[in-house]
Amino acid sequence: MPTAREALLDAAVSALSARPWSAVRMVDVASAAGVSRQTLYNEFGSKEGLARALVRREADIYLRGVDRVLAERAVPADRLVALVEWTVRSARASALIRALLTGCRDERLPAPRGPRTLGAHSPVPAQRRADAGVPGPSELVATVRDRSLAALEKELPGVEPGELARCCETVVRLALSYVMAPDPGPPAGPGGSGHAAHVRAVLARTPVRPGP
């Protein structure tokens, strides 16, 4: 059963799908979550605090997915291809994640202010970190690059860490280019989707070469 905090965040997401953030009322979010307005204020302090928690939760969802896809495959190149596909899918599915990755948001979305505190693997629970602030695009790029590097460097001991880090960052930035300008169509082929084939072609020129 979700906690009151999770129920409130879910209610805020639902409200945001129907109206711009400026028109979302705290009393309506509390009512939809089945809790009192005071409970909402106890959890988040203000509408700004709710916005920070909401956006931060989306960042956590995206980063958990990054960790998952980087751990799922044995071949290093396949992990980076999966990372690109996850990033593109996440941005298509969530306007908030797209805004986090690109820094571009329209007036419908919350734009919370506050310090950026995004640890690579923070032991502090997400619900408490959410109030501290949200990451910007450059911080997300650096975090995903570092997690990719950590996932691959033990399997590629002969590759200089700086070179591998540059390769990981190139792949992340390539993913962001597909978030900003999606494939015009789904061309099929041995490499899979258009962006997957593109990533494999780029990796073929790096130490993280795709397998046969």
C-alpha positions as CSV (number, residue, x, y, z in Angstrom):
1,M,0.0,0.0,0.0
2,P,1.5,3.4,-0.9
3,T,2.5,5.8,1.8
4,A,0.7,9.1,2.1
5,R,3.7,10.7,0.4
6,E,3.6,8.4,-2.6
7,A,-0.2,8.8,-2.9
8,L,0.2,12.6,-2.9
9,L,2.9,12.4,-5.6
10,D,0.8,10.1,-7.7
11,A,-2.2,12.4,-7.3
12,A,0.0,15.4,-8.4
13,V,1.1,13.5,-11.5
14,S,-2.5,12.7,-12.3
15,A,-3.5,16.4,-11.8
16,L,-0.7,17.5,-14.0
17,S,-1.9,15.3,-16.9
18,A,-5.2,17.3,-16.9
19,R,-4.0,20.8,-16.3
20,P,-0.9,23.0,-16.2
21,W,1.0,23.1,-12.9
22,S,0.0,26.7,-12.2
23,A,-3.7,25.4,-12.1
24,V,-3.0,22.4,-9.8
25,R,-4.4,23.2,-6.4
26,M,-2.9,21.7,-3.2
27,V,-6.4,21.0,-1.8
28,D,-7.3,19.0,-4.9
29,V,-4.1,17.0,-4.7
30,A,-4.8,16.2,-1.1
31,S,-8.4,15.2,-1.8
32,A,-7.4,12.9,-4.7
33,A,-4.8,11.2,-2.4
34,G,-7.4,10.7,0.3
35,V,-5.5,12.7,2.9
36,S,-5.9,16.1,4.6
37,R,-4.4,19.2,3.2
38,Q,-2.4,19.5,6.4
39,T,-0.8,16.1,5.7
40,L,0.3,17.4,2.3
41,Y,1.9,20.5,3.9
42,N,3.5,18.4,6.6
43,E,5.1,16.2,3.8
44,F,6.2,19.0,1.4
45,G,5.9,22.3,3.1
46,S,4.6,24.2,0.1
47,K,3.6,23.7,-3.5
48,E,7.2,24.4,-4.4
49,G,8.3,21.5,-2.1
50,L,5.7,19.3,-3.8
51,A,7.1,20.3,-7.2
52,R,10.7,19.5,-6.1
53,A,9.6,16.1,-4.8
54,L,7.7,15.3,-7.9
55,V,10.5,16.1,-10.3
56,R,13.1,14.5,-8.1
57,R,11.0,11.3,-8.1
58,E,11.1,11.3,-11.9
59,A,14.9,11.7,-11.8
60,D,15.1,8.7,-9.4
61,I,13.0,6.6,-11.6
62,Y,15.1,7.4,-14.6
63,L,18.4,6.7,-12.8
64,R,17.1,3.4,-11.3
65,G,16.4,2.4,-14.9
66,V,19.9,3.4,-15.9
67,D,21.4,1.2,-13.2
68,R,19.1,-1.7,-14.3
69,V,20.0,-1.6,-18.0
70,L,23.7,-1.3,-17.3
71,A,23.5,-4.5,-15.2
72,E,21.3,-6.5,-17.5
73,R,23.7,-7.4,-20.4
74,A,27.1,-9.0,-20.5
75,V,28.6,-7.2,-23.5
76,P,29.7,-3.7,-22.7
77,A,28.5,-2.2,-26.0
78,D,25.1,-3.8,-25.5
79,R,24.8,-2.1,-22.2
80,L,25.4,1.3,-23.7
81,V,22.9,0.7,-26.5
82,A,20.4,-0.3,-23.9
83,L,21.2,2.9,-22.0
84,V,20.3,4.9,-25.1
85,E,17.1,3.0,-25.7
86,W,16.1,3.5,-22.0
87,T,16.8,7.2,-22.2
88,V,14.8,7.7,-25.3
89,R,11.8,5.6,-24.0
90,S,11.8,7.4,-20.7
91,A,11.7,10.8,-22.3
92,R,8.9,9.8,-24.6
93,A,6.9,8.4,-21.7
94,S,7.4,11.3,-19.3
95,A,7.4,15.0,-20.1
96,L,9.1,15.6,-16.7
97,I,12.0,13.3,-17.5
98,R,12.3,14.9,-20.9
99,A,12.5,18.3,-19.2
100,L,15.1,17.1,-16.7
101,L,17.3,15.7,-19.5
102,T,17.0,18.7,-21.8
103,G,16.3,21.7,-19.6
104,C,13.3,22.5,-21.9
105,R,9.9,22.7,-20.2
106,D,6.8,24.5,-21.1
107,E,4.4,26.3,-18.8
108,R,2.4,23.2,-18.1
109,L,5.3,21.6,-16.1
110,P,6.6,22.5,-12.6
111,A,10.0,24.3,-12.6
112,P,11.1,24.0,-9.0
113,R,14.0,26.0,-7.7
114,G,16.6,24.9,-5.1
115,P,20.1,23.4,-4.7
116,R,21.1,20.6,-6.9
117,T,22.2,17.6,-4.9
118,L,22.5,14.5,-7.0
119,G,24.8,11.9,-5.5
120,A,25.9,9.0,-7.7
121,H,24.6,6.4,-5.2
122,S,23.2,8.3,-2.2
123,P,22.3,6.1,0.8
124,V,19.7,8.7,1.8
125,P,16.1,7.6,1.0
126,A,14.6,9.2,-2.1
127,Q,11.7,10.7,-0.2
128,R,14.1,12.8,1.9
129,R,16.5,13.7,-0.9
130,A,13.6,15.0,-2.9
131,D,13.2,18.1,-0.9
132,A,16.8,19.2,-1.4
133,G,16.5,20.1,-5.0
134,V,16.6,18.7,-8.5
135,P,19.4,18.0,-10.9
136,G,20.0,20.0,-14.1
137,P,20.8,18.4,-17.5
138,S,24.6,18.7,-17.1
139,E,24.5,17.0,-13.7
140,L,22.4,14.2,-15.1
141,V,24.8,13.7,-18.0
142,A,27.7,13.5,-15.6
143,T,25.9,11.1,-13.3
144,V,24.9,8.7,-16.1
145,R,28.4,8.9,-17.6
146,D,29.9,8.0,-14.2
147,R,27.5,5.2,-13.6
148,S,28.2,3.8,-17.1
149,L,31.9,4.1,-16.5
150,A,31.6,2.2,-13.1
151,A,29.6,-0.5,-14.8
152,L,32.1,-1.0,-17.7
153,E,35.6,-0.3,-16.4
154,K,36.1,-3.7,-14.7
155,E,35.2,-5.5,-17.9
156,L,37.6,-3.3,-20.0
157,P,40.7,-3.2,-17.9
158,G,42.9,-2.5,-21.0
159,V,41.0,0.8,-21.8
160,E,42.4,4.0,-20.3
161,P,39.7,5.3,-17.8
162,G,39.7,8.8,-19.4
163,E,39.1,7.4,-22.8
164,L,36.3,5.1,-21.5
165,A,34.7,8.0,-19.7
166,R,34.7,10.1,-22.9
167,C,33.1,7.2,-24.8
168,C,30.4,6.9,-22.1
169,E,29.7,10.6,-22.2
170,T,29.5,10.5,-26.0
171,V,26.9,7.8,-25.9
172,V,24.8,9.7,-23.3
173,R,24.9,12.9,-25.4
174,L,24.0,10.9,-28.4
175,A,21.0,9.6,-26.5
176,L,20.0,13.2,-25.7
177,S,20.2,14.2,-29.4
178,Y,17.5,11.5,-30.0
179,V,15.4,12.9,-27.2
180,M,15.6,16.4,-28.7
181,A,15.1,15.2,-32.3
182,P,13.4,11.7,-32.4
183,D,13.8,9.2,-35.2
184,P,11.5,10.2,-38.1
185,G,10.7,6.5,-38.5
186,P,11.6,3.0,-37.2
187,P,14.0,1.7,-39.8
188,A,14.6,-2.0,-39.2
189,G,18.0,-3.7,-39.6
190,P,20.6,-5.8,-37.8
191,G,21.2,-3.0,-35.3
192,G,17.6,-2.7,-34.3
193,S,16.0,0.8,-34.1
194,G,17.6,3.8,-35.9
195,H,19.2,5.1,-32.8
196,A,20.5,1.7,-31.7
197,A,22.1,1.2,-35.0
198,H,23.6,4.6,-34.8
199,V,25.1,4.0,-31.4
200,R,26.6,0.7,-32.6
201,A,28.2,2.4,-35.5
202,V,29.7,5.0,-33.2
203,L,31.0,2.4,-30.8
204,A,32.6,0.4,-33.6
205,R,35.2,3.3,-33.7
206,T,35.9,3.1,-30.0
207,P,37.4,0.6,-27.6
208,V,33.9,-0.4,-26.6
209,R,33.3,-2.3,-29.9
210,P,30.1,-4.2,-30.5
211,G,30.4,-8.0,-30.8
212,P,29.8,-9.8,-34.1
